[in-house]
């Protein structure tokens, strides 16, 4: 097992460390990369990985980071990492039309939390913004971040949802994510735009994510709800790399992949293991439902190969981070939610 991660700088360095697959993908697809929605939880480390790959390849192509920049200091942080910050409201048609050209586009923008109180904004961000971007970048290659929430709950004993399964999730948020996929598919077919849809399940960064959520509850002696009792997850470095690798598979109509770890994990067992690592008694509430948002990753394993960072390593890192008082982004995943209301 690798040594613990103790600082934010070390964590972000690891999350942005290029993989061999990411290097090969960008070697075959040169040109500027525009990361739309770079202000989200994964945006900076993904853009840094792209920048590091380009530097490794000796390329002068730019990495462009687009966002509204509601977080103070983010533009300066991007510049320090060789990324060009561009302020843009993706719901403003004129602003989107004025964005610079880019051969490659990573679309990470979206809205989840607050959907119950303001569903119209969620639908706008998850369907209108994609339409404006798909029109603007009709001649680019586009990787679209999506979510496993586009599927209905799958039987825990069935091995998880597959890319060809029919969509039909609960709640406004998940249905608006189906809308995002449909919009990009429409414009991909209309313009012949190569698109890849990356259905991500629970990227793990020690400052947030389902493992951090469970660890924090265990550490604070709070009950862990196991009603929504199963999930997949993936180390964020590998999720970033997979997104960049998706550029090599973009097609019209879109190419789709479930991006997560292959193991269907038990919330109860993960909480118990974290209790051992944190030396805390684990309190469990609820009883596991027979279905969950879980993925079959056979396609991802065939295309991307095996993952380098396993679940036990993520648990060890997470427990050490929480025990030492490592910073939290205070952005719960709400993995317990089953009614689609966020």
VOSEKOL-385962 format. One record per residue (C-alpha): residue number from 1; x negated, y, z. Coordinates in nm, 4 decimals. Layout:
VOSEKOL-385962
SESE   n       c1       c2       c3
SESE NUM        X        Y        Z
...
//
This chain:
VOSEKOL-385962
SESE   n       c1       c2       c3
SESE   1   0.0000   0.0000   0.0000
SESE   2  -0.1140   0.3534  -0.0744
SESE   3  -0.2020   0.6059   0.1933
SESE   4   0.0737   0.8334   0.3288
SESE   5   0.1631   1.1601   0.1597
SESE   6   0.1243   1.4417   0.4102
SESE   7   0.1650   1.7772   0.2315
SESE   8   0.4000   1.9323  -0.0240
SESE   9   0.1033   2.0041  -0.2527
SESE  10  -0.0009   1.6378  -0.2461
SESE  11   0.3588   1.5258  -0.3005
SESE  12   0.4126   1.7516  -0.6012
SESE  13   0.0769   1.6450  -0.7446
SESE  14   0.1823   1.2803  -0.7250
SESE  15   0.5282   1.3442  -0.8666
SESE  16   0.3768   1.5226  -1.1666
SESE  17   0.0909   1.2762  -1.2261
SESE  18   0.1243   1.1613  -1.5895
SESE  19   0.1771   0.7939  -1.6628
SESE  20   0.0314   0.6141  -1.9633
SESE  21   0.3801   0.5939  -2.1131
SESE  22   0.4342   0.9685  -2.0862
SESE  23   0.0977   1.0361  -2.2508
SESE  24   0.1764   0.8071  -2.5430
SESE  25   0.5241   0.9555  -2.5886
SESE  26   0.3945   1.3124  -2.6152
SESE  27   0.0988   1.2025  -2.8261
SESE  28   0.3527   1.0903  -3.0835
SESE  29   0.5805   1.3936  -3.0455
SESE  30   0.3799   1.7168  -3.0392
SESE  31   0.5301   2.0635  -3.0186
SESE  32   0.6630   2.2965  -2.7521
SESE  33   0.8847   2.1467  -2.4806
SESE  34   1.1751   2.3495  -2.3435
SESE  35   1.3014   2.2387  -2.0016
SESE  36   1.6515   2.3796  -1.9580
SESE  37   1.7689   2.3873  -1.5986
SESE  38   1.4150   2.3861  -1.4596
SESE  39   1.5375   2.5321  -1.1309
SESE  40   1.6852   2.2003  -1.0180
SESE  41   1.5256   1.9497  -0.7828
SESE  42   1.3232   1.7681  -1.0506
SESE  43   1.2543   2.0495  -1.2949
SESE  44   0.9183   2.1727  -1.1699
SESE  45   0.7542   1.8315  -1.1352
SESE  46   0.8793   1.7172  -1.4765
SESE  47   0.7523   2.0346  -1.6433
SESE  48   0.4189   2.0035  -1.4618
SESE  49   0.3842   1.6469  -1.5876
SESE  50   0.4493   1.7623  -1.9440
SESE  51   0.1910   2.0391  -1.9039
SESE  52  -0.0660   1.7967  -1.7626
SESE  53  -0.0100   1.5556  -2.0506
SESE  54  -0.0610   1.8349  -2.3040
SESE  55  -0.3787   1.9457  -2.1289
SESE  56  -0.5021   1.5860  -2.1285
SESE  57  -0.4352   1.5648  -2.5031
SESE  58  -0.6057   1.8997  -2.5635
SESE  59  -0.2852   2.0563  -2.6973
SESE  60  -0.1931   2.4233  -2.6824
SESE  61   0.1807   2.3539  -2.7152
SESE  62   0.3853   2.5435  -2.4594
SESE  63   0.6082   2.4179  -2.1822
SESE  64   0.8996   2.6597  -2.1473
SESE  65   1.1094   2.6655  -1.8316
SESE  66   1.4614   2.8090  -1.8624
SESE  67   1.6870   2.8880  -1.5652
SESE  68   1.8778   3.1690  -1.3982
SESE  69   1.5996   3.1699  -1.1339
SESE  70   1.8209   3.2160  -0.8316
SESE  71   1.5370   3.0736  -0.6192
SESE  72   1.2844   3.3505  -0.5387
SESE  73   0.9280   3.2750  -0.6361
SESE  74   1.0026   3.0033  -0.8914
SESE  75   0.8912   3.2035  -1.1985
SESE  76   0.5552   3.2752  -1.0339
SESE  77   0.5218   2.9089  -0.9380
SESE  78   0.5858   2.8063  -1.2979
SESE  79   0.3245   3.0501  -1.4254
SESE  80   0.0668   2.9163  -1.1790
SESE  81   0.1237   2.5745  -1.3330
SESE  82   0.0918   2.6911  -1.6937
SESE  83   0.4665   2.6903  -1.7628
SESE  84   0.6348   2.9862  -1.9328
SESE  85   0.9397   3.1055  -1.7319
SESE  86   1.2360   3.2305  -1.9364
SESE  87   1.5392   3.3656  -1.7566
SESE  88   1.8652   3.2556  -1.9141
SESE  89   2.2258   3.1935  -1.8166
SESE  90   2.3159   2.8863  -2.0199
SESE  91   2.6817   2.9903  -2.0211
SESE  92   2.5927   3.3118  -2.2043
SESE  93   2.6187   3.2351  -2.5758
SESE  94   2.4034   3.5302  -2.6855
SESE  95   2.1319   3.4484  -2.4323
SESE  96   2.1179   3.0862  -2.5442
SESE  97   2.0996   3.1880  -2.9102
SESE  98   1.8013   3.4105  -2.8267
SESE  99   1.6008   3.1342  -2.6614
SESE 100   1.2723   3.0525  -2.8372
SESE 101   1.2432   2.7580  -3.0725
SESE 102   1.1146   2.4305  -2.9300
SESE 103   1.0482   2.1010  -3.1022
SESE 104   1.1400   1.9064  -2.7901
SESE 105   1.4135   1.9876  -2.5379
SESE 106   1.4789   1.8377  -2.1944
SESE 107   1.8293   1.9322  -2.0799
SESE 108   1.8479   1.9126  -1.6989
SESE 109   2.1172   2.1735  -1.6282
SESE 110   2.4352   2.0730  -1.4483
SESE 111   2.6583   2.1318  -1.1496
SESE 112   2.7767   1.8771  -0.8944
SESE 113   2.8345   2.0102  -0.5453
SESE 114   3.1236   2.2485  -0.4916
SESE 115   3.3251   2.0736  -0.7608
SESE 116   3.6240   2.0087  -0.5350
SESE 117   3.6714   2.3779  -0.4552
SESE 118   3.5815   2.5066  -0.8030
SESE 119   3.6190   2.2359  -1.0686
SESE 120   3.6410   2.4878  -1.3536
SESE 121   3.2792   2.5993  -1.2988
SESE 122   3.1605   2.2390  -1.2929
SESE 123   3.3376   2.1663  -1.6197
SESE 124   3.1940   2.4807  -1.7760
SESE 125   2.8350   2.4009  -1.6745
SESE 126   2.8643   2.0351  -1.7698
SESE 127   3.0431   2.0780  -2.1055
SESE 128   3.0321   2.4379  -2.2325
SESE 129   2.6609   2.4912  -2.1649
SESE 130   2.5762   2.1634  -2.3451
SESE 131   2.7755   2.2778  -2.6496
SESE 132   2.5858   2.6078  -2.6664
SESE 133   2.2507   2.4338  -2.6232
SESE 134   2.3296   2.1595  -2.8740
SESE 135   2.4146   2.4223  -3.1367
SESE 136   2.1033   2.6291  -3.0604
SESE 137   1.8662   2.3315  -3.0690
SESE 138   2.0330   2.1330  -3.3469
SESE 139   1.6919   2.0866  -3.5166
SESE 140   1.5083   1.9714  -3.2031
SESE 141   1.4729   1.6380  -3.0264
SESE 142   1.6848   1.6495  -2.7101
SESE 143   1.6703   1.4398  -2.3942
SESE 144   1.9861   1.4853  -2.1862
SESE 145   1.9836   1.4113  -1.8154
SESE 146   2.3010   1.2293  -1.7211
SESE 147   2.4020   1.0152  -1.4245
SESE 148   2.5148   0.6686  -1.3327
SESE 149   2.8332   0.8335  -1.2078
SESE 150   2.9701   0.8216  -1.5640
SESE 151   3.0535   0.4531  -1.5094
SESE 152   3.3392   0.3221  -1.2991
SESE 153   3.2318   0.1399  -0.9838
SESE 154   3.0860  -0.2004  -1.0714
SESE 155   3.1215  -0.5263  -0.8755
SESE 156   2.8188  -0.5699  -0.6511
SESE 157   2.7875  -0.9335  -0.7617
SESE 158   2.7937  -0.8453  -1.1330
SESE 159   2.4424  -0.7074  -1.1763
SESE 160   2.5379  -0.3452  -1.2370
SESE 161   2.6695  -0.1344  -1.5238
SESE 162   2.5151  -0.1666  -1.8703
SESE 163   2.4723   0.1100  -2.1251
SESE 164   2.7418  -0.0330  -2.3521
SESE 165   3.0033  -0.0547  -2.0759
SESE 166   3.3169   0.1576  -2.1024
SESE 167   3.3036   0.4825  -1.9074
SESE 168   3.5758   0.5819  -1.6629
SESE 169   3.4613   0.7305  -1.3320
SESE 170   3.6578   0.8904  -1.0465
SESE 171   3.6677   1.2660  -0.9846
SESE 172   3.6045   1.5912  -1.1698
SESE 173   3.2264   1.5877  -1.1390
SESE 174   3.1760   1.2430  -1.2872
SESE 175   3.4286   1.3030  -1.5641
SESE 176   3.2617   1.6324  -1.6541
SESE 177   2.9367   1.4340  -1.6876
SESE 178   3.1124   1.2061  -1.9336
SESE 179   3.2144   1.5291  -2.1075
SESE 180   2.8504   1.6400  -2.1244
SESE 181   2.7557   1.3139  -2.2942
SESE 182   3.0475   1.3390  -2.5372
SESE 183   2.9571   1.6961  -2.6319
SESE 184   2.5948   1.6076  -2.7071
SESE 185   2.7105   1.3008  -2.8990
SESE 186   2.9469   1.5147  -3.1083
SESE 187   2.6745   1.7605  -3.2041
SESE 188   2.4205   1.4834  -3.2594
SESE 189   2.6525   1.3272  -3.5141
SESE 190   2.7472   1.6644  -3.6648
SESE 191   2.3903   1.7900  -3.7163
SESE 192   2.1921   1.4656  -3.7138
SESE 193   2.0132   1.5850  -3.3997
SESE 194   1.8043   1.3111  -3.2338
SESE 195   1.9342   1.2778  -2.8765
SESE 196   1.8527   1.0459  -2.5874
SESE 197   2.0838   1.0237  -2.2866
SESE 198   1.9030   0.9426  -1.9617
SESE 199   2.1501   0.8072  -1.7036
SESE 200   1.9533   0.8617  -1.3848
SESE 201   2.0339   0.6964  -1.0531
SESE 202   1.8760   0.8503  -0.7414
SESE 203   1.5283   0.9862  -0.8030
SESE 204   1.3224   0.9704  -0.4820
SESE 205   1.1275   1.2746  -0.3630
SESE 206   1.0334   1.2651   0.0056
SESE 207   1.2089   1.6004   0.0584
SESE 208   1.5467   1.4701  -0.0610
SESE 209   1.7143   1.1659  -0.2091
SESE 210   1.9107   0.8731  -0.0737
SESE 211   1.6146   0.7201   0.1146
SESE 212   1.5405   1.0535   0.2806
SESE 213   1.9097   1.0966   0.3657
SESE 214   1.9221   0.7569   0.5365
SESE 215   1.5880   0.8120   0.7106
SESE 216   1.7007   1.1469   0.8509
SESE 217   2.0174   0.9886   0.9913
SESE 218   1.8200   0.7070   1.1521
SESE 219   1.5628   0.9507   1.2938
SESE 220   1.8358   1.1706   1.4452
SESE 221   2.0238   0.8691   1.5857
SESE 222   2.3231   0.9389   1.3609
SESE 223   2.5406   0.6601   1.2191
SESE 224   2.4739   0.5431   0.8637
SESE 225   2.7932   0.4844   0.6643
SESE 226   2.7651   0.1642   0.4592
SESE 227   3.1085   0.1774   0.2940
SESE 228   2.9463   0.2696  -0.0367
SESE 229   2.6925   0.0054   0.0446
SESE 230   2.4660  -0.0443  -0.2571
SESE 231   2.2503   0.1679  -0.4870
SESE 232   1.9490   0.1796  -0.7188
SESE 233   1.6659   0.4294  -0.6929
SESE 234   1.3371   0.5235  -0.8603
SESE 235   1.0262   0.7158  -0.7582
SESE 236   1.0607   1.0624  -0.9104
SESE 237   0.7234   1.0496  -1.0862
SESE 238   0.8447   0.7507  -1.2849
SESE 239   1.1827   0.9142  -1.3488
SESE 240   0.9981   1.2169  -1.4901
SESE 241   0.7836   0.9947  -1.7091
SESE 242   1.0845   0.8016  -1.8377
SESE 243   1.2550   1.1270  -1.9364
SESE 244   0.9506   1.2305  -2.1411
SESE 245   0.9329   0.8826  -2.2921
SESE 246   1.2956   0.9169  -2.3997
SESE 247   1.1781   1.1717  -2.6580
SESE 248   1.0300   0.8820  -2.8547
SESE 249   1.3684   0.7065  -2.8643
SESE 250   1.5998   0.9983  -2.9437
SESE 251   1.8346   0.9157  -3.2291
SESE 252   2.1618   1.0080  -3.3954
SESE 253   2.3983   0.8863  -3.2607
SESE 254   2.2312   0.9154  -2.9206
SESE 255   2.0163   0.6463  -2.7638
SESE 256   2.1257   0.5731  -2.4059
SESE 257   1.9362   0.4206  -2.1125
SESE 258   1.9974   0.3587  -1.7420
SESE 259   1.6970   0.5160  -1.5687
SESE 260   1.6395   0.3719  -1.2232
SESE 261   1.4817   0.0872  -1.0332
SESE 262   1.5831  -0.2722  -1.1090
SESE 263   1.6786  -0.3724  -0.7543
SESE 264   2.0335  -0.3301  -0.6244
SESE 265   1.9607  -0.2179  -0.2697
SESE 266   2.1740  -0.2589   0.0411
SESE 267   2.2280   0.0587   0.2439
SESE 268   2.2483  -0.1559   0.5585
SESE 269   1.9169  -0.3323   0.4896
SESE 270   1.7420  -0.0081   0.3922
SESE 271   1.8638   0.1581   0.7129
SESE 272   1.7459  -0.1414   0.9170
SESE 273   1.3992  -0.1313   0.7596
SESE 274   1.3749   0.2440   0.8178
SESE 275   1.4763   0.1844   1.1787
SESE 276   1.1790  -0.0493   1.2141
SESE 277   0.9409   0.2014   1.0564
SESE 278   1.0769   0.4960   1.2553
SESE 279   1.1107   0.2971   1.5784
SESE 280   1.4737   0.3925   1.6131
SESE 281   1.7857   0.1913   1.6848
SESE 282   2.0094   0.1956   1.3780
SESE 283   2.3777   0.2778   1.4126
SESE 284   2.5999   0.1494   1.1313
SESE 285   2.9547   0.2581   1.0537
SESE 286   3.1959   0.1230   0.7948
SESE 287   3.2039  -0.2004   0.5985
SESE 288   3.0624  -0.2491   0.2509
SESE 289   3.3064  -0.2144  -0.0392
SESE 290   3.2773  -0.4866  -0.3075
SESE 291   3.1917  -0.2278  -0.5761
SESE 292   2.9396   0.0556  -0.6127
SESE 293   2.7688   0.2838  -0.8648
SESE 294   2.4911   0.0414  -0.9567
SESE 295   2.2937  -0.0150  -1.2745
SESE 296   2.1648  -0.2981  -1.4833
SESE 297   1.8180  -0.1859  -1.5959
SESE 298   1.7336  -0.4590  -1.8428
SESE 299   1.7076  -0.2116  -2.1304
SESE 300   1.4842   0.0268  -1.9346
SESE 301   1.2552  -0.2573  -1.8299
SESE 302   1.2200  -0.3735  -2.1894
SESE 303   1.1456  -0.0239  -2.3174
SESE 304   0.9457   0.1332  -2.0327
SESE 305   0.7959  -0.1734  -1.8676
SESE 306   0.7758  -0.2495  -1.4950
SESE 307   0.7713   0.0273  -1.2343
SESE 308   0.4476   0.0977  -1.0491
SESE 309   0.6030   0.2186  -0.7206
SESE 310   0.8195  -0.0312  -0.5382
SESE 311   1.0886   0.0157  -0.2758
SESE 312   0.8692  -0.0784   0.0209
SESE 313   0.6122   0.1826  -0.0773
SESE 314   0.8838   0.4493  -0.1019
SESE 315   1.0151   0.3458   0.2405
SESE 316   0.6706   0.3695   0.3982
SESE 317   0.6138   0.7145   0.2485
SESE 318   0.9619   0.8314   0.3473
SESE 319   0.9344   0.7119   0.7068
SESE 320   0.5946   0.8768   0.7514
SESE 321   0.7223   1.2012   0.5995
SESE 322   1.0279   1.2162   0.8260
SESE 323   0.8342   1.1114   1.1369
SESE 324   0.5741   1.3852   1.0870
SESE 325   0.8449   1.6494   1.0386
SESE 326   0.7925   1.6899   0.6652
SESE 327   0.9948   1.9617   0.4953
SESE 328   1.3469   1.8797   0.3738
SESE 329   1.5313   2.0572   0.0934
SESE 330   1.8541   2.0100   0.2931
SESE 331   2.0344   1.8865  -0.0176
SESE 332   2.2205   1.5677   0.0779
SESE 333   2.3004   1.3309  -0.2076
SESE 334   2.6384   1.2421  -0.0506
SESE 335   2.5709   0.8828  -0.1519
SESE 336   2.8561   0.7803   0.0809
SESE 337   3.1226   0.9427  -0.1398
SESE 338   3.3522   0.7028  -0.3291
SESE 339   3.6401   0.9275  -0.4339
SESE 340   3.4349   1.1471  -0.6692
SESE 341   3.4963   1.4607  -0.4625
SESE 342   3.1733   1.6586  -0.4152
//
